[in-house]
Amino acid sequence: MLFFFKNAKSAPLEAALNRQQAADGPDAWAHLPEEELFTPAGFSEKQAEATAYSNYSYWGSTLRSFFKNKFAVALLIALVAVVGFAFLQPHLPGQVDPNYCRVDPDTGIQLRNVAPGVDGFIWGSNAIGQDLWARIWAGTRTSLVIAFFVAMIEAVVGITVGVLWGYVRQLDFFFTELYNICDNIPSTIILILISYVASPSVPTLILGMSLTGWIAMARFIRNQILIIRDRDYNVASRCIGTPTFRIVLRNLLPYLVSVIMLRMALTVPAAIGSEVFVTYIGLGLSVETPSLGNLINDGRQVMMQAGLRYQLIYPTIILSFVTIAFYLIGNAFSDAADPKNHMQ
């Protein structure tokens, strides 16, 4: 009985549907001329990859994800405060030149190895009467400038070479051989040779660190490009005539933002560590140019004297905080920039 009622109600609906299809189907356009049936759509580069509207914002989602990490945000605020104060410190009232050697006005003797908080020395003085407060912040500025320039050069050169190496198949052999040559030469040897050949200075250290530092970035970017180069959306973009430059900027590099930011964040503490190492072995900046490497090297020489260990402790604290902060913030921002985490 139920089956009978179901067929009785569905039959009129099926008949109406068949009539509609007959009116709008092939019979409706069977006698149209060919020029009306097929019209060329044309090609527009601006509309080649036009998509529907979405209120999704990559950078907005990245920032929202990053600010959920309270520890990373607190660490970022502290790092900005330290870096900002390092560059603001010489413009504050009451600051002295980091190379000025203070002397006792009564005896004319240099105020050597004065303890912190005595005679106006906030962090004490060194063996020739120079204010450690001024020298540590001046050294922090020098090391940060070196690290930032090295990170930017490595990022620009490394990303450019890595994209060309991975995307343009004709250049694979050339860049592979170049990588094999450069990678087999230890970066420490190159840094030492540059320091021997050229006079020790900030540009010399930047050149020595950047000469081979881009290799690791380029190799990493190349491997990532190889993974995503032939995915469906990139193949579709090439098929519809999207220029290579636009594919790289719109399809490839946004996918690598998280790993690029992580590599750049790790380059800063690595560059500071290289500067400290070169100064430690006696090939770094001259004593007239304060740097964290110079300060730690000077503090190392008096570390066995209990009353003078502050000359090593204070610059080491600044160096440790900056390197650890960049590492942790870089990892947190890398996780936040991963689109997979934006769906949570």
Disulfide bonds with the S-S distance in Angstrom:
none
